[in-house]
């Protein structure tokens, strides 16, 4: 019996050496969680036996428990490197489209040949679906999908509205709107331009010319041109060369009063000059009223000038917020929310089944996964451009290595002693 007791001690010491060696080997593994060997003593006592005189039968390994303490954050230059500062695990799928979910703290992600974001083992990072403003539309694990980076911003969007907010110099000279000529700077007071887009995504220059009307106090005539082609305003006032222009009227305090027509929109068919196959029926609304134009005795100033069209674009970069929203930026100035990094936690993370490559699977001991968003409840924040290093304390592990070695030697000595006692007994005559 004493041989078996000492042998169990040898096995326990060997197991502790293996666990410690495994920790030391992974001291530089991103997202690795150190393990701790947990042992229990063995007593074989029957129901009617005497517990006060029972001798133990050795030691048994009860469990190798992983310690899910936070590792240090190492900052990198890769946008897709992510670390969780706090509680939670990344959600992965072994295959694209699979409903199986596995979990990790390792955030070294990259893009595969299909544009999917994966870890080094080719497992797919899962994200919650989001609305255009980045809010999550569903936070269930069954609704998560593999994150895929788009190559373009999609189909182009023709400009339908231009926002214009300007200050027109009220102390400028009066002019005759009927004498307007875009090539003669003395026939208009001020001008400004904005880039607009047709239905094919090709850019054009829209220019607005402002003429202080000598015929009506505090009134301005506004001529509109696209690529140096005159554009009529639907319901506008007939001006130079029969072109229909709009007007803006201000009060004596320089505040906007009204415009003619009330809705400043290009007339139908004004884009017939387009020869690239784009939609020639395109119409554009110029919104002055909602952008607080003024007429003050100060220089011409553009306060607001924007439009809602865009061309196709290529992906130029990614932004990942602290709450896990992944937004793609494109060369056309547009951005798109692709998803929100899905996180999960467990009641007993030590009960997770280890799969290797710092990945775990849900088990009966761990309990079901609880999904959530970064920065909410007990879930931590996402740190982009950083990875979580191993939580192994190398100094402590080296001390454990020495201790396990001493334990092994002590149990080996116990076997030697038992052997010597046995030899002595055998030699008795």
ZAVEX-910523 format. One record per residue (C-alpha): residue number from 1; residue in three letters; x, y, z. Coordinates in Angstrom, 2 decimals, padded with zeros to 5 digits. Layout:
<pts>
{pt NUM; 'ALA'; {X; Y; Z}}
...
</pts>
This chain:
<pts>
{pt 1; 'UNK'; {000.00; 000.00; 000.00}}
{pt 2; 'UNK'; {002.80; 002.41; 000.87}}
{pt 3; 'UNK'; {004.28; 001.88; -002.60}}
{pt 4; 'UNK'; {000.97; 002.96; -004.18}}
{pt 5; 'UNK'; {000.75; 005.97; -001.87}}
{pt 6; 'UNK'; {004.20; 007.17; -002.87}}
{pt 7; 'UNK'; {003.46; 006.35; -006.51}}
{pt 8; 'UNK'; {000.36; 008.56; -006.40}}
{pt 9; 'UNK'; {002.58; 011.32; -005.05}}
{pt 10; 'UNK'; {004.98; 010.83; -007.96}}
{pt 11; 'UNK'; {002.11; 011.02; -010.42}}
{pt 12; 'UNK'; {000.79; 014.17; -008.75}}
{pt 13; 'UNK'; {004.20; 015.82; -008.81}}
{pt 14; 'UNK'; {004.61; 014.83; -012.44}}
{pt 15; 'UNK'; {001.19; 016.32; -013.27}}
{pt 16; 'UNK'; {002.08; 019.55; -011.48}}
{pt 17; 'UNK'; {005.35; 019.69; -013.40}}
{pt 18; 'UNK'; {003.41; 019.25; -016.66}}
{pt 19; 'UNK'; {000.90; 021.98; -015.80}}
{pt 20; 'UNK'; {003.67; 024.37; -014.77}}
{pt 21; 'UNK'; {005.67; 023.58; -017.90}}
{pt 22; 'UNK'; {002.58; 024.22; -020.01}}
{pt 23; 'UNK'; {002.16; 027.64; -018.38}}
{pt 24; 'UNK'; {005.79; 028.54; -018.93}}
{pt 25; 'UNK'; {005.65; 027.40; -022.57}}
{pt 26; 'UNK'; {002.73; 029.76; -023.22}}
{pt 27; 'UNK'; {004.06; 032.79; -021.40}}
{pt 28; 'UNK'; {004.03; 034.71; -024.73}}
{pt 29; 'UNK'; {000.78; 033.27; -026.12}}
{pt 30; 'UNK'; {-001.81; 036.01; -026.68}}
{pt 31; 'UNK'; {-005.00; 035.45; -024.68}}
{pt 32; 'UNK'; {-003.58; 032.44; -022.81}}
{pt 33; 'UNK'; {-004.93; 031.73; -019.33}}
{pt 34; 'UNK'; {-002.67; 029.98; -016.84}}
{pt 35; 'UNK'; {-003.73; 026.64; -015.35}}
{pt 36; 'UNK'; {-003.50; 025.48; -011.77}}
{pt 37; 'UNK'; {-003.36; 021.83; -010.69}}
{pt 38; 'UNK'; {-005.78; 021.11; -007.84}}
{pt 39; 'UNK'; {-005.24; 017.96; -005.74}}
{pt 40; 'UNK'; {-007.16; 016.06; -003.10}}
{pt 41; 'UNK'; {-006.12; 013.45; -000.57}}
{pt 42; 'UNK'; {-007.42; 009.85; -000.68}}
{pt 43; 'UNK'; {-008.90; 008.04; 002.32}}
{pt 44; 'UNK'; {-010.37; 004.55; 002.08}}
{pt 45; 'UNK'; {-012.54; 004.11; 005.18}}
{pt 46; 'UNK'; {-015.59; 001.87; 005.33}}
{pt 47; 'UNK'; {-018.85; 002.91; 006.92}}
{pt 48; 'UNK'; {-018.01; 000.93; 010.08}}
{pt 49; 'UNK'; {-014.30; 001.73; 010.04}}
{pt 50; 'UNK'; {-012.41; 003.86; 012.51}}
{pt 51; 'UNK'; {-011.78; 007.28; 011.03}}
{pt 52; 'UNK'; {-009.45; 008.25; 013.86}}
{pt 53; 'UNK'; {-006.90; 005.61; 012.92}}
{pt 54; 'UNK'; {-007.36; 005.63; 009.13}}
{pt 55; 'UNK'; {-004.19; 006.14; 007.10}}
{pt 56; 'UNK'; {-004.43; 008.04; 003.85}}
{pt 57; 'UNK'; {-003.94; 006.29; 000.54}}
{pt 58; 'UNK'; {-002.19; 009.07; -001.34}}
{pt 59; 'UNK'; {-003.19; 011.96; -003.55}}
{pt 60; 'UNK'; {-005.35; 012.41; -006.62}}
{pt 61; 'UNK'; {-005.59; 015.25; -009.14}}
{pt 62; 'UNK'; {-009.09; 016.68; -008.93}}
{pt 63; 'UNK'; {-008.90; 019.32; -011.62}}
{pt 64; 'UNK'; {-006.72; 021.47; -013.80}}
{pt 65; 'UNK'; {-008.43; 024.86; -013.37}}
{pt 66; 'UNK'; {-007.73; 027.76; -015.68}}
{pt 67; 'UNK'; {-007.44; 031.17; -014.08}}
{pt 68; 'UNK'; {-009.39; 033.79; -016.05}}
{pt 69; 'UNK'; {-007.67; 036.82; -014.60}}
{pt 70; 'UNK'; {-006.96; 039.82; -016.83}}
{pt 71; 'UNK'; {-003.65; 039.80; -018.67}}
{pt 72; 'UNK'; {-001.70; 042.94; -019.53}}
{pt 73; 'UNK'; {-002.58; 044.83; -022.71}}
{pt 74; 'UNK'; {000.12; 045.02; -025.37}}
{pt 75; 'UNK'; {-000.50; 047.76; -027.93}}
{pt 76; 'UNK'; {000.12; 047.12; -031.63}}
{pt 77; 'UNK'; {-000.28; 048.96; -034.92}}
{pt 78; 'UNK'; {-002.90; 046.57; -036.34}}
{pt 79; 'UNK'; {-006.46; 047.93; -036.36}}
{pt 80; 'UNK'; {-007.97; 044.44; -036.19}}
{pt 81; 'UNK'; {-006.03; 043.51; -033.05}}
{pt 82; 'UNK'; {-008.53; 043.70; -030.21}}
{pt 83; 'UNK'; {-008.42; 043.16; -026.47}}
{pt 84; 'UNK'; {-011.19; 043.06; -023.89}}
{pt 85; 'UNK'; {-010.52; 045.30; -020.91}}
{pt 86; 'UNK'; {-012.74; 043.59; -018.37}}
{pt 87; 'UNK'; {-015.04; 040.61; -018.42}}
{pt 88; 'UNK'; {-016.17; 038.74; -021.52}}
{pt 89; 'UNK'; {-014.93; 036.57; -024.37}}
{pt 90; 'UNK'; {-014.94; 037.04; -028.14}}
{pt 91; 'UNK'; {-017.43; 034.85; -029.99}}
{pt 92; 'UNK'; {-016.13; 032.78; -032.90}}
{pt 93; 'UNK'; {-017.58; 030.34; -035.40}}
{pt 94; 'UNK'; {-015.46; 027.43; -036.67}}
{pt 95; 'UNK'; {-016.98; 027.74; -040.15}}
{pt 96; 'UNK'; {-018.70; 030.48; -042.10}}
{pt 97; 'UNK'; {-022.46; 030.16; -041.69}}
{pt 98; 'UNK'; {-022.15; 027.59; -038.90}}
{pt 99; 'UNK'; {-024.35; 027.97; -035.81}}
{pt 100; 'UNK'; {-021.66; 026.48; -033.57}}
{pt 101; 'UNK'; {-020.01; 029.04; -031.31}}
{pt 102; 'UNK'; {-016.65; 028.92; -029.55}}
{pt 103; 'UNK'; {-015.00; 031.55; -027.36}}
{pt 104; 'UNK'; {-011.61; 033.16; -026.88}}
{pt 105; 'UNK'; {-009.72; 036.03; -025.25}}
{pt 106; 'UNK'; {-007.14; 036.05; -028.02}}
{pt 107; 'UNK'; {-007.77; 039.08; -030.21}}
{pt 108; 'UNK'; {-005.20; 038.69; -032.98}}
{pt 109; 'UNK'; {-007.50; 038.96; -035.99}}
{pt 110; 'UNK'; {-006.79; 039.36; -039.69}}
{pt 111; 'UNK'; {-008.66; 039.22; -043.01}}
{pt 112; 'UNK'; {-008.81; 036.03; -045.08}}
{pt 113; 'UNK'; {-008.98; 035.75; -048.87}}
{pt 114; 'UNK'; {-012.78; 036.12; -048.84}}
{pt 115; 'UNK'; {-012.73; 039.31; -046.76}}
{pt 116; 'UNK'; {-013.84; 037.65; -043.50}}
{pt 117; 'UNK'; {-012.20; 038.59; -040.20}}
{pt 118; 'UNK'; {-010.67; 035.45; -038.66}}
{pt 119; 'UNK'; {-008.17; 034.41; -036.01}}
{pt 120; 'UNK'; {-004.98; 032.48; -036.72}}
{pt 121; 'UNK'; {-006.91; 029.17; -036.76}}
{pt 122; 'UNK'; {-009.30; 030.45; -039.43}}
{pt 123; 'UNK'; {-012.26; 030.80; -037.05}}
{pt 124; 'UNK'; {-014.70; 033.61; -037.86}}
{pt 125; 'UNK'; {-015.25; 036.61; -035.58}}
{pt 126; 'UNK'; {-018.95; 037.07; -034.83}}
{pt 127; 'UNK'; {-020.72; 040.44; -034.60}}
{pt 128; 'UNK'; {-024.21; 041.62; -033.74}}
{pt 129; 'UNK'; {-026.21; 043.20; -036.60}}
{pt 130; 'UNK'; {-026.43; 046.99; -036.33}}
{pt 131; 'UNK'; {-028.50; 049.84; -037.71}}
{pt 132; 'UNK'; {-026.98; 052.67; -039.76}}
{pt 133; 'UNK'; {-026.22; 054.65; -036.58}}
{pt 134; 'UNK'; {-024.35; 051.72; -034.99}}
{pt 135; 'UNK'; {-027.08; 050.64; -032.56}}
{pt 136; 'UNK'; {-027.59; 046.90; -032.20}}
{pt 137; 'UNK'; {-030.75; 045.50; -033.76}}
{pt 138; 'UNK'; {-030.41; 042.10; -032.04}}
{pt 139; 'UNK'; {-028.10; 040.96; -029.24}}
{pt 140; 'UNK'; {-028.87; 037.24; -029.36}}
{pt 141; 'UNK'; {-026.04; 034.82; -030.11}}
{pt 142; 'UNK'; {-028.22; 033.15; -032.73}}
{pt 143; 'UNK'; {-028.37; 036.43; -034.66}}
{pt 144; 'UNK'; {-024.59; 036.96; -034.81}}
{pt 145; 'UNK'; {-022.86; 036.72; -038.18}}
{pt 146; 'UNK'; {-019.29; 036.47; -039.39}}
{pt 147; 'UNK'; {-017.75; 039.90; -039.93}}
{pt 148; 'UNK'; {-016.89; 040.56; -043.58}}
{pt 149; 'UNK'; {-015.17; 043.69; -044.85}}
{pt 150; 'UNK'; {-016.72; 045.24; -048.00}}
{pt 151; 'UNK'; {-014.46; 046.15; -050.91}}
{pt 152; 'UNK'; {-016.55; 049.14; -051.98}}
{pt 153; 'UNK'; {-019.20; 051.42; -050.55}}
{pt 154; 'UNK'; {-021.75; 049.92; -052.92}}
{pt 155; 'UNK'; {-023.66; 051.61; -055.72}}
{pt 156; 'UNK'; {-023.26; 055.37; -056.14}}
{pt 157; 'UNK'; {-025.91; 057.76; -054.89}}
{pt 158; 'UNK'; {-027.03; 060.67; -057.08}}
{pt 159; 'UNK'; {-027.23; 064.04; -055.37}}
{pt 160; 'UNK'; {-030.82; 065.02; -054.56}}
{pt 161; 'UNK'; {-030.29; 067.88; -052.12}}
{pt 162; 'UNK'; {-027.66; 070.54; -051.43}}
{pt 163; 'UNK'; {-027.57; 072.28; -048.05}}
{pt 164; 'UNK'; {-026.49; 075.92; -048.42}}
{pt 165; 'UNK'; {-026.05; 078.42; -045.60}}
{pt 166; 'UNK'; {-024.31; 081.71; -046.45}}
{pt 167; 'UNK'; {-023.94; 085.28; -045.29}}
{pt 168; 'UNK'; {-024.52; 087.69; -048.17}}
{pt 169; 'UNK'; {-022.77; 091.08; -047.75}}
{pt 170; 'UNK'; {-025.56; 093.58; -047.13}}
{pt 171; 'UNK'; {-023.25; 096.56; -047.73}}
{pt 172; 'UNK'; {-022.38; 095.52; -051.29}}
{pt 173; 'UNK'; {-023.49; 097.45; -054.41}}
{pt 174; 'UNK'; {-026.83; 096.83; -056.05}}
{pt 175; 'UNK'; {-026.78; 095.11; -059.45}}
{pt 176; 'UNK'; {-029.21; 094.32; -062.23}}
{pt 177; 'UNK'; {-030.07; 090.58; -062.30}}
{pt 178; 'UNK'; {-030.84; 090.82; -066.01}}
{pt 179; 'UNK'; {-027.21; 091.79; -066.70}}
{pt 180; 'UNK'; {-025.79; 088.68; -065.06}}
{pt 181; 'UNK'; {-022.92; 086.98; -066.87}}
{pt 182; 'UNK'; {-020.89; 084.27; -065.07}}
{pt 183; 'UNK'; {-017.83; 085.32; -067.05}}
{pt 184; 'UNK'; {-018.08; 088.94; -065.86}}
{pt 185; 'UNK'; {-017.32; 089.24; -062.16}}
{pt 186; 'UNK'; {-018.76; 092.74; -062.00}}
{pt 187; 'UNK'; {-022.25; 091.35; -062.80}}
{pt 188; 'UNK'; {-022.61; 089.30; -059.60}}
{pt 189; 'UNK'; {-021.75; 089.90; -055.97}}
{pt 190; 'UNK'; {-020.48; 086.51; -054.74}}
{pt 191; 'UNK'; {-020.38; 082.84; -055.71}}
{pt 192; 'UNK'; {-019.63; 079.44; -054.23}}
{pt 193; 'UNK'; {-019.38; 075.88; -055.58}}
{pt 194; 'UNK'; {-019.96; 072.32; -054.40}}
{pt 195; 'UNK'; {-019.24; 068.92; -055.91}}
{pt 196; 'UNK'; {-022.36; 066.92; -056.77}}
{pt 197; 'UNK'; {-022.81; 063.42; -058.27}}
{pt 198; 'UNK'; {-024.94; 061.98; -061.04}}
{pt 199; 'UNK'; {-026.58; 058.54; -061.02}}
{pt 200; 'UNK'; {-023.35; 056.85; -062.18}}
{pt 201; 'UNK'; {-021.31; 058.42; -059.42}}
{pt 202; 'UNK'; {-019.46; 060.85; -061.68}}
{pt 203; 'UNK'; {-018.72; 064.18; -060.06}}
{pt 204; 'UNK'; {-019.83; 067.60; -061.33}}
{pt 205; 'UNK'; {-019.40; 071.15; -060.07}}
{pt 206; 'UNK'; {-022.53; 073.04; -059.07}}
{pt 207; 'UNK'; {-022.02; 076.80; -058.72}}
{pt 208; 'UNK'; {-024.36; 079.34; -057.14}}
{pt 209; 'UNK'; {-024.04; 083.02; -058.16}}
{pt 210; 'UNK'; {-025.54; 085.67; -055.88}}
{pt 211; 'UNK'; {-026.66; 089.03; -057.28}}
{pt 212; 'UNK'; {-027.88; 091.83; -054.99}}
{pt 213; 'UNK'; {-031.10; 092.92; -056.71}}
{pt 214; 'UNK'; {-031.29; 096.64; -057.40}}
{pt 215; 'UNK'; {-035.02; 096.40; -058.01}}
{pt 216; 'UNK'; {-036.12; 095.17; -054.55}}
{pt 217; 'UNK'; {-034.57; 096.08; -051.22}}
{pt 218; 'UNK'; {-032.92; 093.21; -049.35}}
{pt 219; 'UNK'; {-033.53; 090.77; -052.20}}
{pt 220; 'UNK'; {-030.95; 088.59; -053.92}}
{pt 221; 'UNK'; {-031.10; 086.76; -057.21}}
{pt 222; 'UNK'; {-029.46; 083.31; -057.23}}
{pt 223; 'UNK'; {-028.34; 081.76; -060.53}}
{pt 224; 'UNK'; {-027.44; 078.04; -060.62}}
{pt 225; 'UNK'; {-024.92; 076.41; -062.95}}
{pt 226; 'UNK'; {-023.63; 072.84; -063.27}}
{pt 227; 'UNK'; {-020.33; 072.31; -065.08}}
{pt 228; 'UNK'; {-020.71; 075.85; -066.49}}
{pt 229; 'UNK'; {-024.12; 074.94; -067.93}}
{pt 230; 'UNK'; {-027.03; 077.17; -066.86}}
{pt 231; 'UNK'; {-029.69; 075.31; -064.89}}
{pt 232; 'UNK'; {-033.25; 076.59; -064.60}}
{pt 233; 'UNK'; {-035.08; 076.61; -061.27}}
{pt 234; 'UNK'; {-038.62; 075.24; -061.44}}
{pt 235; 'UNK'; {-041.03; 078.15; -060.91}}
{pt 236; 'UNK'; {-038.17; 080.66; -060.88}}
{pt 237; 'UNK'; {-037.91; 084.22; -062.19}}
{pt 238; 'UNK'; {-036.86; 084.80; -065.81}}
{pt 239; 'UNK'; {-033.46; 086.49; -065.91}}
{pt 240; 'UNK'; {-030.45; 086.89; -068.17}}
{pt 241; 'UNK'; {-030.79; 084.94; -071.43}}
{pt 242; 'UNK'; {-034.16; 083.65; -070.23}}
{pt 243; 'UNK'; {-032.61; 081.56; -067.44}}
{pt 244; 'UNK'; {-034.93; 080.96; -064.47}}
{pt 245; 'UNK'; {-033.32; 081.96; -061.19}}
{pt 246; 'UNK'; {-034.47; 081.89; -057.56}}
{pt 247; 'UNK'; {-034.57; 084.78; -055.11}}
{pt 248; 'UNK'; {-033.91; 085.22; -051.39}}
{pt 249; 'UNK'; {-035.55; 088.00; -049.39}}
{pt 250; 'UNK'; {-034.24; 089.26; -046.03}}
{pt 251; 'UNK'; {-035.73; 091.58; -043.41}}
{pt 252; 'UNK'; {-034.17; 094.80; -042.15}}
{pt 253; 'UNK'; {-032.24; 092.87; -039.46}}
{pt 254; 'UNK'; {-030.55; 090.70; -042.09}}
{pt 255; 'UNK'; {-032.51; 087.53; -041.23}}
{pt 256; 'UNK'; {-033.91; 085.25; -043.90}}
{pt 257; 'UNK'; {-037.52; 086.01; -044.79}}
{pt 258; 'UNK'; {-038.54; 083.92; -047.80}}
{pt 259; 'UNK'; {-037.46; 082.56; -051.15}}
{pt 260; 'UNK'; {-039.05; 082.40; -054.58}}
{pt 261; 'UNK'; {-039.97; 079.69; -055.29}}
{pt 262; 'UNK'; {-040.49; 078.35; -051.77}}
{pt 263; 'UNK'; {-038.73; 075.12; -052.76}}
{pt 264; 'UNK'; {-035.65; 075.83; -054.84}}
{pt 265; 'UNK'; {-035.39; 072.83; -057.18}}
{pt 266; 'UNK'; {-033.92; 072.40; -060.64}}
{pt 267; 'UNK'; {-036.46; 072.04; -063.41}}
{pt 268; 'UNK'; {-037.02; 068.65; -065.04}}
{pt 269; 'UNK'; {-034.66; 067.83; -067.90}}
{pt 270; 'UNK'; {-031.98; 070.35; -066.89}}
{pt 271; 'UNK'; {-029.32; 067.61; -066.92}}
{pt 272; 'UNK'; {-029.77; 066.80; -070.60}}
{pt 273; 'UNK'; {-026.17; 067.93; -071.15}}
{pt 274; 'UNK'; {-024.92; 064.72; -069.46}}
{pt 275; 'UNK'; {-023.43; 062.47; -072.12}}
{pt 276; 'UNK'; {-022.06; 059.66; -069.94}}
{pt 277; 'UNK'; {-025.31; 057.66; -069.81}}
{pt 278; 'UNK'; {-026.37; 058.99; -066.40}}
{pt 279; 'UNK'; {-029.98; 059.79; -065.53}}
{pt 280; 'UNK'; {-030.83; 063.05; -067.32}}
{pt 281; 'UNK'; {-034.05; 063.49; -065.33}}
{pt 282; 'UNK'; {-032.10; 064.11; -062.12}}
{pt 283; 'UNK'; {-033.39; 067.03; -060.06}}
{pt 284; 'UNK'; {-031.61; 068.76; -057.18}}
{pt 285; 'UNK'; {-033.13; 070.76; -054.35}}
{pt 286; 'UNK'; {-031.07; 073.66; -052.96}}
{pt 287; 'UNK'; {-032.08; 074.10; -049.32}}
{pt 288; 'UNK'; {-031.40; 077.66; -048.18}}
{pt 289; 'UNK'; {-034.31; 078.16; -045.79}}
{pt 290; 'UNK'; {-033.27; 075.46; -043.29}}
{pt 291; 'UNK'; {-029.65; 076.62; -043.11}}
{pt 292; 'UNK'; {-030.17; 080.14; -041.76}}
{pt 293; 'UNK'; {-028.83; 082.37; -044.55}}
{pt 294; 'UNK'; {-028.17; 085.98; -043.47}}
{pt 295; 'UNK'; {-027.58; 089.40; -044.97}}
{pt 296; 'UNK'; {-025.20; 091.20; -042.64}}
{pt 297; 'UNK'; {-022.80; 094.05; -043.39}}
{pt 298; 'UNK'; {-019.81; 091.69; -043.40}}
{pt 299; 'UNK'; {-017.90; 089.79; -046.09}}
{pt 300; 'UNK'; {-019.42; 086.86; -047.96}}
{pt 301; 'UNK'; {-019.19; 083.74; -045.81}}
{pt 302; 'UNK'; {-020.19; 080.11; -046.38}}
{pt 303; 'UNK'; {-021.46; 078.56; -043.14}}
{pt 304; 'UNK'; {-023.00; 075.39; -044.55}}
{pt 305; 'UNK'; {-022.31; 073.66; -047.86}}
{pt 306; 'UNK'; {-022.94; 069.93; -048.22}}
{pt 307; 'UNK'; {-024.79; 067.46; -050.42}}
{pt 308; 'UNK'; {-026.16; 063.92; -050.04}}
{pt 309; 'UNK'; {-024.64; 062.18; -053.08}}
{pt 310; 'UNK'; {-021.51; 060.04; -053.33}}
{pt 311; 'UNK'; {-019.57; 057.92; -055.77}}
{pt 312; 'UNK'; {-018.31; 054.38; -055.24}}
{pt 313; 'UNK'; {-015.32; 054.09; -052.98}}
{pt 314; 'UNK'; {-012.68; 051.66; -051.81}}
{pt 315; 'UNK'; {-012.07; 050.67; -048.23}}
{pt 316; 'UNK'; {-009.43; 052.90; -046.66}}
{pt 317; 'UNK'; {-009.58; 051.93; -043.00}}
{pt 318; 'UNK'; {-011.51; 050.69; -039.99}}
{pt 319; 'UNK'; {-012.55; 052.36; -036.77}}
{pt 320; 'UNK'; {-013.42; 050.20; -033.77}}
{pt 321; 'UNK'; {-015.01; 052.03; -030.86}}
{pt 322; 'UNK'; {-014.66; 051.16; -027.19}}
{pt 323; 'UNK'; {-018.14; 049.65; -027.25}}
{pt 324; 'UNK'; {-017.20; 047.39; -030.16}}
{pt 325; 'UNK'; {-018.86; 049.09; -033.15}}
{pt 326; 'UNK'; {-016.80; 048.39; -036.27}}
{pt 327; 'UNK'; {-017.12; 051.14; -038.87}}
{pt 328; 'UNK'; {-015.58; 050.99; -042.36}}
{pt 329; 'UNK'; {-014.25; 054.18; -043.94}}
{pt 330; 'UNK'; {-014.19; 054.61; -047.72}}
{pt 331; 'UNK'; {-012.25; 056.81; -050.11}}
{pt 332; 'UNK'; {-015.44; 058.65; -051.13}}
{pt 333; 'UNK'; {-015.81; 060.06; -047.63}}
{pt 334; 'UNK'; {-018.59; 057.66; -046.65}}
{pt 335; 'UNK'; {-018.53; 055.37; -043.63}}
{pt 336; 'UNK'; {-020.58; 052.29; -042.83}}
{pt 337; 'UNK'; {-021.26; 050.45; -039.56}}
{pt 338; 'UNK'; {-020.46; 046.79; -040.27}}
{pt 339; 'UNK'; {-021.41; 045.28; -036.94}}
{pt 340; 'UNK'; {-020.75; 045.27; -033.22}}
{pt 341; 'UNK'; {-018.32; 042.81; -031.68}}
{pt 342; 'UNK'; {-020.30; 040.12; -029.87}}
{pt 343; 'UNK'; {-019.17; 039.21; -026.35}}
{pt 344; 'UNK'; {-020.19; 036.34; -024.09}}
{pt 345; 'UNK'; {-019.64; 035.37; -020.47}}
{pt 346; 'UNK'; {-020.28; 032.28; -018.34}}
{pt 347; 'UNK'; {-021.33; 031.64; -014.76}}
{pt 348; 'UNK'; {-018.38; 029.25; -014.36}}
{pt 349; 'UNK'; {-015.69; 030.00; -016.96}}
{pt 350; 'UNK'; {-013.42; 027.37; -015.37}}
{pt 351; 'UNK'; {-015.92; 024.77; -016.56}}
{pt 352; 'UNK'; {-015.34; 025.62; -020.24}}
{pt 353; 'UNK'; {-013.97; 022.85; -022.43}}
{pt 354; 'UNK'; {-010.51; 023.66; -023.76}}
{pt 355; 'UNK'; {-010.07; 023.22; -027.52}}
{pt 356; 'UNK'; {-006.56; 024.59; -027.93}}
{pt 357; 'UNK'; {-005.38; 027.77; -029.64}}
{pt 358; 'UNK'; {-006.75; 029.66; -026.59}}
{pt 359; 'UNK'; {-010.30; 028.71; -027.61}}
{pt 360; 'UNK'; {-013.01; 027.22; -025.38}}
{pt 361; 'UNK'; {-016.40; 025.61; -025.88}}
{pt 362; 'UNK'; {-019.48; 025.77; -023.68}}
{pt 363; 'UNK'; {-020.06; 022.76; -021.40}}
{pt 364; 'UNK'; {-022.52; 021.61; -018.74}}
{pt 365; 'UNK'; {-020.13; 022.77; -016.02}}
{pt 366; 'UNK'; {-019.69; 026.26; -017.50}}
{pt 367; 'UNK'; {-023.40; 026.88; -017.92}}
{pt 368; 'UNK'; {-024.96; 028.53; -021.00}}
{pt 369; 'UNK'; {-023.33; 031.52; -022.66}}
{pt 370; 'UNK'; {-024.76; 034.94; -021.79}}
{pt 371; 'UNK'; {-024.34; 037.34; -024.72}}
{pt 372; 'UNK'; {-023.91; 041.07; -024.38}}
{pt 373; 'UNK'; {-022.43; 044.27; -025.72}}
{pt 374; 'UNK'; {-019.11; 045.78; -024.73}}
{pt 375; 'UNK'; {-019.42; 048.50; -022.11}}
{pt 376; 'UNK'; {-022.81; 047.32; -020.85}}
{pt 377; 'UNK'; {-023.54; 045.47; -017.63}}
{pt 378; 'UNK'; {-020.51; 043.52; -016.49}}
{pt 379; 'UNK'; {-018.94; 043.33; -019.95}}
{pt 380; 'UNK'; {-015.63; 045.09; -020.50}}
{pt 381; 'UNK'; {-014.58; 047.56; -023.21}}
{pt 382; 'UNK'; {-012.95; 046.77; -026.54}}
{pt 383; 'UNK'; {-009.44; 048.14; -027.04}}
{pt 384; 'UNK'; {-008.56; 048.35; -030.71}}
{pt 385; 'UNK'; {-004.91; 048.09; -031.69}}
{pt 386; 'UNK'; {-004.09; 046.02; -028.61}}
{pt 387; 'UNK'; {-003.94; 042.36; -027.57}}
{pt 388; 'UNK'; {-004.20; 040.76; -024.17}}
{pt 389; 'UNK'; {-000.97; 039.02; -023.21}}
{pt 390; 'UNK'; {-000.75; 035.79; -021.24}}
{pt 391; 'UNK'; {-001.61; 036.12; -017.54}}
{pt 392; 'UNK'; {001.24; 033.76; -016.56}}
{pt 393; 'UNK'; {003.50; 035.09; -013.81}}
{pt 394; 'UNK'; {006.83; 033.65; -014.91}}
{pt 395; 'UNK'; {008.52; 034.18; -011.53}}
{pt 396; 'UNK'; {005.75; 032.35; -009.69}}
{pt 397; 'UNK'; {005.82; 029.51; -012.22}}
{pt 398; 'UNK'; {009.58; 029.03; -011.78}}
{pt 399; 'UNK'; {009.06; 028.76; -008.04}}
{pt 400; 'UNK'; {006.25; 026.22; -008.65}}
{pt 401; 'UNK'; {008.62; 024.31; -010.89}}
{pt 402; 'UNK'; {011.17; 024.01; -008.07}}
{pt 403; 'UNK'; {008.45; 023.01; -005.59}}
{pt 404; 'UNK'; {007.07; 020.32; -007.91}}
{pt 405; 'UNK'; {010.58; 019.00; -008.43}}
{pt 406; 'UNK'; {011.15; 018.76; -004.66}}
{pt 407; 'UNK'; {007.83; 016.97; -004.26}}
{pt 408; 'UNK'; {008.82; 014.48; -006.94}}
{pt 409; 'UNK'; {012.18; 013.85; -005.25}}
{pt 410; 'UNK'; {010.53; 013.41; -001.86}}
{pt 411; 'UNK'; {008.06; 010.84; -003.18}}
{pt 412; 'UNK'; {010.85; 009.04; -004.99}}
{pt 413; 'UNK'; {012.74; 008.89; -001.70}}
{pt 414; 'UNK'; {009.63; 007.46; -000.03}}
{pt 415; 'UNK'; {009.60; 004.65; -002.60}}
{pt 416; 'UNK'; {013.29; 003.98; -001.95}}
{pt 417; 'UNK'; {012.62; 003.80; 001.79}}
{pt 418; 'UNK'; {009.66; 001.44; 001.27}}
{pt 419; 'UNK'; {011.86; -000.70; -000.93}}
{pt 420; 'UNK'; {014.56; -000.86; 001.74}}
{pt 421; 'UNK'; {012.01; -001.86; 004.40}}
{pt 422; 'UNK'; {010.58; -004.54; 002.12}}
{pt 423; 'UNK'; {014.06; -005.95; 001.43}}
{pt 424; 'UNK'; {014.76; -006.07; 005.17}}
{pt 425; 'UNK'; {011.55; -007.98; 005.82}}
{pt 426; 'UNK'; {012.24; -010.45; 003.02}}
{pt 427; 'UNK'; {015.71; -011.16; 004.40}}
{pt 428; 'UNK'; {014.44; -012.03; 007.89}}
{pt 429; 'UNK'; {014.99; -015.75; 008.66}}
</pts>
